[in-house]
Amino acid sequence: MKVTVHDSIAAIPAGDWNALVGDAYPFLSHDFLELAEHSGSVSPDAGWSPRHLVLRDGKTLRAAMPLYEKSHSWGEFVFDWAWARAYEQAGFAYYPKLVSAVPFTPAPSPRVLRADAGDDEAAAILIEAATELAQDTGCSSFHILFPAETEIPALEQAGLLIRKDCQFHWENRDYETFDDFLGTFTSAKRKKARRDRRRVAEQGIRFRRLRGNEMDTESWSHVYSLIARTFMLRGSLPYFNQAFFEGLSDRLPDNVLVITAEQADLTIAAAVFYESDTTLYGRYWGSDGHYDALHFETCYYQGIDYCIETGKQCFEPGTQGEHKVARGFVPVTTWSAHWLAHPEFASAIERYLDEEGRHVERYMDAIDTRTPYKSGEDSP
């Protein structure tokens, strides 16, 4: 068996990589990761230097790990800025660090990709190889962000520190219509949701769904301008550039859904989603101005409508945002795992994560009491 490091996903045969990934996570596919690199959205200049790991048993690809050397913490959604500041104040360099993640995509999914999901030996070899690579290249640390929950035992076994957080997801309980879904709400919450939707309709706004192959360069240009405007109002540029979005239509046309909001024949807002057979992933939103309740409708209610119509079991709309709870999303545990080269910092962070984890549990318990569902009908 041999572990190799690759500075481009293109150096790994697409068929081999995709055989490990399957079709459940479109953003883990070779096409997605290669497009991110080819478009320049993910590159050393952007602070993401690919260091993908591959484990071969002879000529057979046994396991792999998406891996990047990072010179900052942007685009990760697992916040370690305080750790970086503590390192700097102590006279140490926190960057570069190694990160196993899907760039700019905070969706839980496997990070140690294995031909046999139960191949714990392969997982241990790759995790050890990543920590050794961090040491050999002078990285302060190695982080695995948003791994699948089933991977946590292997990560703990390897000695990584486990961090607990939460997102808000929606689950389909075989609803036949959106009204069936709202029927599980309390009366007050149901009226509020209907009022949100009515306000959008009263503004003369209508919606269109476009698949990846229906988005041409002009369409993407307009959608991207809306996304860029919204990012810039928050003080940053979009993580992915327009070339990446245009490439989605060629590379992953069946895994991309764009919902546009139109008023007087003008596209005034848009949301970009990824999808698998079972799950919808909310990703990017933009608008040309403020419209009452439009964000909730475009990013949440339209997505729920789509899931009900297509039979998808789960809708993951992205990170943070307690406002999602009133729209039927419930707290779900997410994870990350961390190895730090400096033993004293590792001990301090281990103590911090223990307390933080208890806080997250209390927070999730409190949120569970605020869902809109009738007593006894909370989503599992």
SULTA-V876372 format. One record per residue. N is the residue number from 1. OMEGA is omega as a letter, one per 30 degrees, with the letter a starting at -180 (* if undefined). Layout:
BEGIN
n=N omega=OMEGA
n=N omega=OMEGA
END
This chain:
BEGIN
n=1 omega=a
n=2 omega=l
n=3 omega=l
n=4 omega=a
n=5 omega=a
n=6 omega=a
n=7 omega=l
n=8 omega=l
n=9 omega=l
n=10 omega=l
n=11 omega=l
n=12 omega=a
n=13 omega=a
n=14 omega=a
n=15 omega=l
n=16 omega=a
n=17 omega=a
n=18 omega=l
n=19 omega=l
n=20 omega=a
n=21 omega=a
n=22 omega=a
n=23 omega=a
n=24 omega=a
n=25 omega=a
n=26 omega=a
n=27 omega=l
n=28 omega=a
n=29 omega=l
n=30 omega=a
n=31 omega=a
n=32 omega=a
n=33 omega=l
n=34 omega=l
n=35 omega=l
n=36 omega=l
n=37 omega=a
n=38 omega=a
n=39 omega=a
n=40 omega=l
n=41 omega=l
n=42 omega=a
n=43 omega=l
n=44 omega=l
n=45 omega=l
n=46 omega=l
n=47 omega=l
n=48 omega=l
n=49 omega=a
n=50 omega=l
n=51 omega=a
n=52 omega=a
n=53 omega=l
n=54 omega=l
n=55 omega=l
n=56 omega=l
n=57 omega=a
n=58 omega=l
n=59 omega=a
n=60 omega=l
n=61 omega=a
n=62 omega=a
n=63 omega=l
n=64 omega=l
n=65 omega=l
n=66 omega=a
n=67 omega=a
n=68 omega=l
n=69 omega=a
n=70 omega=l
n=71 omega=l
n=72 omega=a
n=73 omega=l
n=74 omega=l
n=75 omega=a
n=76 omega=l
n=77 omega=l
n=78 omega=a
n=79 omega=l
n=80 omega=a
n=81 omega=l
n=82 omega=l
n=83 omega=l
n=84 omega=l
n=85 omega=l
n=86 omega=l
n=87 omega=a
n=88 omega=l
n=89 omega=l
n=90 omega=l
n=91 omega=l
n=92 omega=l
n=93 omega=l
n=94 omega=l
n=95 omega=g
n=96 omega=l
n=97 omega=l
n=98 omega=a
n=99 omega=l
n=100 omega=a
n=101 omega=l
n=102 omega=a
n=103 omega=l
n=104 omega=a
n=105 omega=a
n=106 omega=a
n=107 omega=l
n=108 omega=l
n=109 omega=a
n=110 omega=l
n=111 omega=l
n=112 omega=a
n=113 omega=a
n=114 omega=l
n=115 omega=l
n=116 omega=a
n=117 omega=l
n=118 omega=a
n=119 omega=a
n=120 omega=l
n=121 omega=l
n=122 omega=l
n=123 omega=a
n=124 omega=a
n=125 omega=a
n=126 omega=l
n=127 omega=l
n=128 omega=l
n=129 omega=a
n=130 omega=l
n=131 omega=l
n=132 omega=l
n=133 omega=l
n=134 omega=l
n=135 omega=a
n=136 omega=a
n=137 omega=l
n=138 omega=l
n=139 omega=a
n=140 omega=a
n=141 omega=l
n=142 omega=a
n=143 omega=l
n=144 omega=a
n=145 omega=l
n=146 omega=l
n=147 omega=l
n=148 omega=a
n=149 omega=l
n=150 omega=a
n=151 omega=a
n=152 omega=l
n=153 omega=l
n=154 omega=l
n=155 omega=l
n=156 omega=l
n=157 omega=l
n=158 omega=l
n=159 omega=l
n=160 omega=l
n=161 omega=a
n=162 omega=l
n=163 omega=a
n=164 omega=l
n=165 omega=l
n=166 omega=l
n=167 omega=l
n=168 omega=a
n=169 omega=l
n=170 omega=l
n=171 omega=a
n=172 omega=l
n=173 omega=l
n=174 omega=l
n=175 omega=l
n=176 omega=l
n=177 omega=l
n=178 omega=l
n=179 omega=l
n=180 omega=l
n=181 omega=l
n=182 omega=l
n=183 omega=l
n=184 omega=l
n=185 omega=l
n=186 omega=a
n=187 omega=a
n=188 omega=a
n=189 omega=l
n=190 omega=l
n=191 omega=a
n=192 omega=l
n=193 omega=l
n=194 omega=l
n=195 omega=l
n=196 omega=a
n=197 omega=a
n=198 omega=l
n=199 omega=l
n=200 omega=a
n=201 omega=a
n=202 omega=l
n=203 omega=l
n=204 omega=a
n=205 omega=l
n=206 omega=a
n=207 omega=l
n=208 omega=l
n=209 omega=a
n=210 omega=l
n=211 omega=a
n=212 omega=a
n=213 omega=l
n=214 omega=a
n=215 omega=l
n=216 omega=a
n=217 omega=a
n=218 omega=l
n=219 omega=l
n=220 omega=a
n=221 omega=a
n=222 omega=l
n=223 omega=a
n=224 omega=l
n=225 omega=l
n=226 omega=l
n=227 omega=a
n=228 omega=l
n=229 omega=a
n=230 omega=l
n=231 omega=a
n=232 omega=l
n=233 omega=l
n=234 omega=l
n=235 omega=l
n=236 omega=l
n=237 omega=l
n=238 omega=l
n=239 omega=l
n=240 omega=l
n=241 omega=a
n=242 omega=l
n=243 omega=l
n=244 omega=a
n=245 omega=l
n=246 omega=l
n=247 omega=l
n=248 omega=a
n=249 omega=l
n=250 omega=a
n=251 omega=a
n=252 omega=a
n=253 omega=a
n=254 omega=a
n=255 omega=a
n=256 omega=l
n=257 omega=l
n=258 omega=l
n=259 omega=a
n=260 omega=l
n=261 omega=a
n=262 omega=l
n=263 omega=a
n=264 omega=l
n=265 omega=l
n=266 omega=l
n=267 omega=a
n=268 omega=a
n=269 omega=l
n=270 omega=l
n=271 omega=l
n=272 omega=a
n=273 omega=l
n=274 omega=l
n=275 omega=l
n=276 omega=l
n=277 omega=a
n=278 omega=a
n=279 omega=l
n=280 omega=a
n=281 omega=l
n=282 omega=a
n=283 omega=a
n=284 omega=a
n=285 omega=l
n=286 omega=l
n=287 omega=a
n=288 omega=l
n=289 omega=a
n=290 omega=l
n=291 omega=a
n=292 omega=l
n=293 omega=a
n=294 omega=l
n=295 omega=l
n=296 omega=a
n=297 omega=a
n=298 omega=a
n=299 omega=a
n=300 omega=a
n=301 omega=l
n=302 omega=l
n=303 omega=l
n=304 omega=l
n=305 omega=a
n=306 omega=l
n=307 omega=l
n=308 omega=a
n=309 omega=a
n=310 omega=l
n=311 omega=l
n=312 omega=a
n=313 omega=a
n=314 omega=l
n=315 omega=l
n=316 omega=a
n=317 omega=a
n=318 omega=a
n=319 omega=l
n=320 omega=l
n=321 omega=l
n=322 omega=l
n=323 omega=l
n=324 omega=a
n=325 omega=l
n=326 omega=l
n=327 omega=l
n=328 omega=l
n=329 omega=a
n=330 omega=a
n=331 omega=l
n=332 omega=a
n=333 omega=l
n=334 omega=a
n=335 omega=l
n=336 omega=a
n=337 omega=a
n=338 omega=l
n=339 omega=l
n=340 omega=a
n=341 omega=a
n=342 omega=a
n=343 omega=a
n=344 omega=l
n=345 omega=l
n=346 omega=l
n=347 omega=a
n=348 omega=a
n=349 omega=l
n=350 omega=l
n=351 omega=l
n=352 omega=a
n=353 omega=l
n=354 omega=l
n=355 omega=l
n=356 omega=l
n=357 omega=l
n=358 omega=l
n=359 omega=l
n=360 omega=l
n=361 omega=l
n=362 omega=l
n=363 omega=a
n=364 omega=l
n=365 omega=l
n=366 omega=l
n=367 omega=a
n=368 omega=l
n=369 omega=a
n=370 omega=l
n=371 omega=a
n=372 omega=a
n=373 omega=l
n=374 omega=l
n=375 omega=l
n=376 omega=a
n=377 omega=l
n=378 omega=l
n=379 omega=a
n=380 omega=*
END
